[in-house]
Amino acid sequence: MTDKTSSHHAGGCQCGAVRFELKGDPRFVSNCHCLSCRKATSAAFSTWVGFRNEQVNWEATTPNFYASSSGVKRGFCSTCGTPLSYAGPDWDGETHFLIGAFDHPITFSPRIEVFTEDALPWALGRKVSNDQ
């Protein structure tokens, strides 16, 4: 039976091998500009949607995990390579999902920019000198 008072969100990797379902509203939606996230996603910044672990259900196939730094697990599909999730000691009890992995990413809107000291200047609308 479905609880109609709570929102559900689903998503997965590009090939469909790894799928997740999340129950309820996220704790936050943010753009992360840290170097680690930029390297892990090959993007200028990463947009994360954070949920408590008890809201998370990995379906039939779970992701593989890469320990990108001490205590950090980054989930990805071992078939197609899609990066999917982040869990680490600074956010104990939470799993964060990349917004692009959701079936309906339009549902979420970032409300905060984090680690802006690492940001590429143009990613925050700053003027970039041609001398750089």
Biotite code that builds the C-alpha atoms (Angstrom):
import biotite.structure as struc

atoms = struc.array([
    struc.Atom([0.000, 0.000, 0.000], chain_id="A", res_id=1, res_name="MET", atom_name="CA", element="C"),
    struc.Atom([1.292, 3.441, -0.911], chain_id="A", res_id=2, res_name="THR", atom_name="CA", element="C"),
    struc.Atom([1.354, 6.273, 1.595], chain_id="A", res_id=3, res_name="ASP", atom_name="CA", element="C"),
    struc.Atom([-0.197, 9.109, -0.413], chain_id="A", res_id=4, res_name="LYS", atom_name="CA", element="C"),
    struc.Atom([0.703, 11.733, 2.199], chain_id="A", res_id=5, res_name="THR", atom_name="CA", element="C"),
    struc.Atom([4.392, 11.324, 1.477], chain_id="A", res_id=6, res_name="SER", atom_name="CA", element="C"),
    struc.Atom([6.258, 12.133, -1.711], chain_id="A", res_id=7, res_name="SER", atom_name="CA", element="C"),
    struc.Atom([8.214, 9.478, -3.571], chain_id="A", res_id=8, res_name="HIS", atom_name="CA", element="C"),
    struc.Atom([11.166, 10.047, -5.855], chain_id="A", res_id=9, res_name="HIS", atom_name="CA", element="C"),
    struc.Atom([12.827, 7.522, -8.129], chain_id="A", res_id=10, res_name="ALA", atom_name="CA", element="C"),
    struc.Atom([15.912, 7.413, -10.271], chain_id="A", res_id=11, res_name="GLY", atom_name="CA", element="C"),
    struc.Atom([18.860, 5.407, -11.400], chain_id="A", res_id=12, res_name="GLY", atom_name="CA", element="C"),
    struc.Atom([21.809, 5.085, -13.701], chain_id="A", res_id=13, res_name="CYS", atom_name="CA", element="C"),
    struc.Atom([21.927, 5.621, -17.451], chain_id="A", res_id=14, res_name="GLN", atom_name="CA", element="C"),
    struc.Atom([21.629, 1.928, -18.370], chain_id="A", res_id=15, res_name="CYS", atom_name="CA", element="C"),
    struc.Atom([18.917, 1.196, -15.780], chain_id="A", res_id=16, res_name="GLY", atom_name="CA", element="C"),
    struc.Atom([20.848, -1.515, -13.920], chain_id="A", res_id=17, res_name="ALA", atom_name="CA", element="C"),
    struc.Atom([20.868, 0.456, -10.631], chain_id="A", res_id=18, res_name="VAL", atom_name="CA", element="C"),
    struc.Atom([17.629, 2.019, -9.426], chain_id="A", res_id=19, res_name="ARG", atom_name="CA", element="C"),
    struc.Atom([16.604, 3.785, -6.219], chain_id="A", res_id=20, res_name="PHE", atom_name="CA", element="C"),
    struc.Atom([13.407, 4.967, -4.605], chain_id="A", res_id=21, res_name="GLU", atom_name="CA", element="C"),
    struc.Atom([13.274, 7.680, -1.957], chain_id="A", res_id=22, res_name="LEU", atom_name="CA", element="C"),
    struc.Atom([10.333, 8.278, 0.330], chain_id="A", res_id=23, res_name="LYS", atom_name="CA", element="C"),
    struc.Atom([9.562, 11.740, 1.656], chain_id="A", res_id=24, res_name="GLY", atom_name="CA", element="C"),
    struc.Atom([11.052, 15.144, 1.176], chain_id="A", res_id=25, res_name="ASP", atom_name="CA", element="C"),
    struc.Atom([14.796, 15.758, 0.935], chain_id="A", res_id=26, res_name="PRO", atom_name="CA", element="C"),
    struc.Atom([16.729, 17.416, 3.745], chain_id="A", res_id=27, res_name="ARG", atom_name="CA", element="C"),
    struc.Atom([18.385, 19.810, 1.277], chain_id="A", res_id=28, res_name="PHE", atom_name="CA", element="C"),
    struc.Atom([19.245, 20.492, -2.355], chain_id="A", res_id=29, res_name="VAL", atom_name="CA", element="C"),
    struc.Atom([22.606, 22.190, -2.945], chain_id="A", res_id=30, res_name="SER", atom_name="CA", element="C"),
    struc.Atom([25.266, 22.887, -5.527], chain_id="A", res_id=31, res_name="ASN", atom_name="CA", element="C"),
    struc.Atom([28.672, 21.677, -4.346], chain_id="A", res_id=32, res_name="CYS", atom_name="CA", element="C"),
    struc.Atom([31.767, 23.299, -5.837], chain_id="A", res_id=33, res_name="HIS", atom_name="CA", element="C"),
    struc.Atom([34.450, 21.267, -4.026], chain_id="A", res_id=34, res_name="CYS", atom_name="CA", element="C"),
    struc.Atom([37.313, 19.811, -6.029], chain_id="A", res_id=35, res_name="LEU", atom_name="CA", element="C"),
    struc.Atom([36.422, 16.258, -4.981], chain_id="A", res_id=36, res_name="SER", atom_name="CA", element="C"),
    struc.Atom([32.889, 16.528, -6.393], chain_id="A", res_id=37, res_name="CYS", atom_name="CA", element="C"),
    struc.Atom([34.172, 18.185, -9.555], chain_id="A", res_id=38, res_name="ARG", atom_name="CA", element="C"),
    struc.Atom([36.600, 15.318, -10.118], chain_id="A", res_id=39, res_name="LYS", atom_name="CA", element="C"),
    struc.Atom([34.051, 12.605, -9.247], chain_id="A", res_id=40, res_name="ALA", atom_name="CA", element="C"),
    struc.Atom([31.466, 13.946, -11.701], chain_id="A", res_id=41, res_name="THR", atom_name="CA", element="C"),
    struc.Atom([33.677, 15.659, -14.326], chain_id="A", res_id=42, res_name="SER", atom_name="CA", element="C"),
    struc.Atom([31.457, 18.717, -13.969], chain_id="A", res_id=43, res_name="ALA", atom_name="CA", element="C"),
    struc.Atom([31.961, 22.331, -12.892], chain_id="A", res_id=44, res_name="ALA", atom_name="CA", element="C"),
    struc.Atom([29.854, 21.611, -9.812], chain_id="A", res_id=45, res_name="PHE", atom_name="CA", element="C"),
    struc.Atom([27.522, 18.895, -8.548], chain_id="A", res_id=46, res_name="SER", atom_name="CA", element="C"),
    struc.Atom([23.918, 19.328, -7.499], chain_id="A", res_id=47, res_name="THR", atom_name="CA", element="C"),
    struc.Atom([23.109, 17.037, -4.572], chain_id="A", res_id=48, res_name="TRP", atom_name="CA", element="C"),
    struc.Atom([19.752, 16.074, -3.101], chain_id="A", res_id=49, res_name="VAL", atom_name="CA", element="C"),
    struc.Atom([20.181, 14.825, 0.474], chain_id="A", res_id=50, res_name="GLY", atom_name="CA", element="C"),
    struc.Atom([17.993, 12.206, 2.178], chain_id="A", res_id=51, res_name="PHE", atom_name="CA", element="C"),
    struc.Atom([18.153, 10.397, 5.511], chain_id="A", res_id=52, res_name="ARG", atom_name="CA", element="C"),
    struc.Atom([19.273, 6.777, 5.088], chain_id="A", res_id=53, res_name="ASN", atom_name="CA", element="C"),
    struc.Atom([15.921, 5.452, 6.275], chain_id="A", res_id=54, res_name="GLU", atom_name="CA", element="C"),
    struc.Atom([14.277, 7.197, 3.282], chain_id="A", res_id=55, res_name="GLN", atom_name="CA", element="C"),
    struc.Atom([16.487, 5.312, 0.804], chain_id="A", res_id=56, res_name="VAL", atom_name="CA", element="C"),
    struc.Atom([15.647, 2.050, -0.925], chain_id="A", res_id=57, res_name="ASN", atom_name="CA", element="C"),
    struc.Atom([18.076, 0.646, -3.471], chain_id="A", res_id=58, res_name="TRP", atom_name="CA", element="C"),
    struc.Atom([16.134, -1.643, -5.777], chain_id="A", res_id=59, res_name="GLU", atom_name="CA", element="C"),
    struc.Atom([17.267, -5.047, -7.162], chain_id="A", res_id=60, res_name="ALA", atom_name="CA", element="C"),
    struc.Atom([20.838, -4.055, -8.035], chain_id="A", res_id=61, res_name="THR", atom_name="CA", element="C"),
    struc.Atom([22.775, -1.831, -5.650], chain_id="A", res_id=62, res_name="THR", atom_name="CA", element="C"),
    struc.Atom([25.595, 0.416, -6.793], chain_id="A", res_id=63, res_name="PRO", atom_name="CA", element="C"),
    struc.Atom([29.266, -0.262, -6.375], chain_id="A", res_id=64, res_name="ASN", atom_name="CA", element="C"),
    struc.Atom([31.098, 2.134, -4.093], chain_id="A", res_id=65, res_name="PHE", atom_name="CA", element="C"),
    struc.Atom([34.387, 3.970, -4.389], chain_id="A", res_id=66, res_name="TYR", atom_name="CA", element="C"),
    struc.Atom([36.140, 5.301, -1.259], chain_id="A", res_id=67, res_name="ALA", atom_name="CA", element="C"),
    struc.Atom([37.181, 8.711, -2.589], chain_id="A", res_id=68, res_name="SER", atom_name="CA", element="C"),
    struc.Atom([38.570, 9.820, 0.782], chain_id="A", res_id=69, res_name="SER", atom_name="CA", element="C"),
    struc.Atom([38.572, 8.650, 4.385], chain_id="A", res_id=70, res_name="SER", atom_name="CA", element="C"),
    struc.Atom([35.072, 7.465, 5.323], chain_id="A", res_id=71, res_name="GLY", atom_name="CA", element="C"),
    struc.Atom([33.513, 8.659, 2.046], chain_id="A", res_id=72, res_name="VAL", atom_name="CA", element="C"),
    struc.Atom([31.605, 6.289, -0.243], chain_id="A", res_id=73, res_name="LYS", atom_name="CA", element="C"),
    struc.Atom([30.611, 7.397, -3.748], chain_id="A", res_id=74, res_name="ARG", atom_name="CA", element="C"),
    struc.Atom([28.072, 5.106, -5.382], chain_id="A", res_id=75, res_name="GLY", atom_name="CA", element="C"),
    struc.Atom([28.169, 4.368, -9.099], chain_id="A", res_id=76, res_name="PHE", atom_name="CA", element="C"),
    struc.Atom([26.886, 1.824, -11.613], chain_id="A", res_id=77, res_name="CYS", atom_name="CA", element="C"),
    struc.Atom([29.548, -0.745, -12.443], chain_id="A", res_id=78, res_name="SER", atom_name="CA", element="C"),
    struc.Atom([27.893, -1.395, -15.808], chain_id="A", res_id=79, res_name="THR", atom_name="CA", element="C"),
    struc.Atom([27.606, 2.101, -17.315], chain_id="A", res_id=80, res_name="CYS", atom_name="CA", element="C"),
    struc.Atom([29.724, 4.145, -14.867], chain_id="A", res_id=81, res_name="GLY", atom_name="CA", element="C"),
    struc.Atom([27.032, 6.651, -13.910], chain_id="A", res_id=82, res_name="THR", atom_name="CA", element="C"),
    struc.Atom([27.897, 8.422, -10.621], chain_id="A", res_id=83, res_name="PRO", atom_name="CA", element="C"),
    struc.Atom([24.871, 8.284, -8.300], chain_id="A", res_id=84, res_name="LEU", atom_name="CA", element="C"),
    struc.Atom([25.439, 8.924, -4.607], chain_id="A", res_id=85, res_name="SER", atom_name="CA", element="C"),
    struc.Atom([27.629, 10.214, -1.805], chain_id="A", res_id=86, res_name="TYR", atom_name="CA", element="C"),
    struc.Atom([27.809, 9.239, 1.865], chain_id="A", res_id=87, res_name="ALA", atom_name="CA", element="C"),
    struc.Atom([30.395, 10.443, 4.352], chain_id="A", res_id=88, res_name="GLY", atom_name="CA", element="C"),
    struc.Atom([31.119, 11.105, 8.031], chain_id="A", res_id=89, res_name="PRO", atom_name="CA", element="C"),
    struc.Atom([30.336, 14.833, 7.839], chain_id="A", res_id=90, res_name="ASP", atom_name="CA", element="C"),
    struc.Atom([26.701, 13.933, 7.061], chain_id="A", res_id=91, res_name="TRP", atom_name="CA", element="C"),
    struc.Atom([26.255, 10.819, 9.177], chain_id="A", res_id=92, res_name="ASP", atom_name="CA", element="C"),
    struc.Atom([23.002, 8.978, 8.525], chain_id="A", res_id=93, res_name="GLY", atom_name="CA", element="C"),
    struc.Atom([22.448, 10.602, 5.124], chain_id="A", res_id=94, res_name="GLU", atom_name="CA", element="C"),
    struc.Atom([22.844, 9.611, 1.487], chain_id="A", res_id=95, res_name="THR", atom_name="CA", element="C"),
    struc.Atom([23.101, 12.330, -1.145], chain_id="A", res_id=96, res_name="HIS", atom_name="CA", element="C"),
    struc.Atom([22.038, 11.732, -4.746], chain_id="A", res_id=97, res_name="PHE", atom_name="CA", element="C"),
    struc.Atom([23.150, 13.580, -7.858], chain_id="A", res_id=98, res_name="LEU", atom_name="CA", element="C"),
    struc.Atom([20.189, 15.461, -9.286], chain_id="A", res_id=99, res_name="ILE", atom_name="CA", element="C"),
    struc.Atom([20.793, 14.133, -12.805], chain_id="A", res_id=100, res_name="GLY", atom_name="CA", element="C"),
    struc.Atom([20.126, 10.558, -11.631], chain_id="A", res_id=101, res_name="ALA", atom_name="CA", element="C"),
    struc.Atom([16.481, 11.313, -10.794], chain_id="A", res_id=102, res_name="PHE", atom_name="CA", element="C"),
    struc.Atom([13.684, 10.384, -13.174], chain_id="A", res_id=103, res_name="ASP", atom_name="CA", element="C"),
    struc.Atom([12.177, 13.836, -12.587], chain_id="A", res_id=104, res_name="HIS", atom_name="CA", element="C"),
    struc.Atom([14.986, 16.218, -11.567], chain_id="A", res_id=105, res_name="PRO", atom_name="CA", element="C"),
    struc.Atom([12.716, 19.232, -12.193], chain_id="A", res_id=106, res_name="ILE", atom_name="CA", element="C"),
    struc.Atom([11.119, 18.362, -8.838], chain_id="A", res_id=107, res_name="THR", atom_name="CA", element="C"),
    struc.Atom([14.145, 19.819, -7.024], chain_id="A", res_id=108, res_name="PHE", atom_name="CA", element="C"),
    struc.Atom([15.723, 23.255, -6.979], chain_id="A", res_id=109, res_name="SER", atom_name="CA", element="C"),
    struc.Atom([19.065, 24.071, -5.335], chain_id="A", res_id=110, res_name="PRO", atom_name="CA", element="C"),
    struc.Atom([18.747, 26.468, -2.405], chain_id="A", res_id=111, res_name="ARG", atom_name="CA", element="C"),
    struc.Atom([22.401, 26.851, -1.443], chain_id="A", res_id=112, res_name="ILE", atom_name="CA", element="C"),
    struc.Atom([25.916, 26.911, -2.915], chain_id="A", res_id=113, res_name="GLU", atom_name="CA", element="C"),
    struc.Atom([28.558, 25.108, -0.813], chain_id="A", res_id=114, res_name="VAL", atom_name="CA", element="C"),
    struc.Atom([32.370, 25.074, -0.919], chain_id="A", res_id=115, res_name="PHE", atom_name="CA", element="C"),
    struc.Atom([32.258, 28.228, -3.014], chain_id="A", res_id=116, res_name="THR", atom_name="CA", element="C"),
    struc.Atom([35.914, 28.913, -2.164], chain_id="A", res_id=117, res_name="GLU", atom_name="CA", element="C"),
    struc.Atom([36.723, 26.082, -4.625], chain_id="A", res_id=118, res_name="ASP", atom_name="CA", element="C"),
    struc.Atom([34.289, 27.274, -7.300], chain_id="A", res_id=119, res_name="ALA", atom_name="CA", element="C"),
    struc.Atom([35.260, 28.101, -10.838], chain_id="A", res_id=120, res_name="LEU", atom_name="CA", element="C"),
    struc.Atom([34.616, 31.855, -11.040], chain_id="A", res_id=121, res_name="PRO", atom_name="CA", element="C"),
    struc.Atom([32.143, 31.640, -13.924], chain_id="A", res_id=122, res_name="TRP", atom_name="CA", element="C"),
    struc.Atom([30.094, 28.971, -12.125], chain_id="A", res_id=123, res_name="ALA", atom_name="CA", element="C"),
    struc.Atom([29.045, 31.638, -9.617], chain_id="A", res_id=124, res_name="LEU", atom_name="CA", element="C"),
    struc.Atom([28.549, 34.383, -12.191], chain_id="A", res_id=125, res_name="GLY", atom_name="CA", element="C"),
    struc.Atom([31.876, 36.079, -11.460], chain_id="A", res_id=126, res_name="ARG", atom_name="CA", element="C"),
    struc.Atom([33.690, 37.849, -14.245], chain_id="A", res_id=127, res_name="LYS", atom_name="CA", element="C"),
    struc.Atom([36.615, 35.861, -15.617], chain_id="A", res_id=128, res_name="VAL", atom_name="CA", element="C"),
    struc.Atom([39.644, 37.754, -16.898], chain_id="A", res_id=129, res_name="SER", atom_name="CA", element="C"),
    struc.Atom([40.982, 36.777, -20.313], chain_id="A", res_id=130, res_name="ASN", atom_name="CA", element="C"),
    struc.Atom([44.483, 37.020, -18.811], chain_id="A", res_id=131, res_name="ASP", atom_name="CA", element="C"),
    struc.Atom([44.046, 33.794, -16.833], chain_id="A", res_id=132, res_name="GLN", atom_name="CA", element="C"),
])
